[in-house]
């Protein structure tokens, strides 16, 4: 089991500007994920 340390990146560490709506934040996450997945062939579906 991996223990959590201060230098580990985690979803809790995501930062959004003050006042960003949940819908806007969700759209940003989807766009970033799309950027990671586009053109990648090493993902297991």
Protein Blocks (a to p, Z undefined) as FASTA:
>chain_A
ZZddfkbccfklpccdehiafklmmmmmmmmmmmmmgopakbcZZ
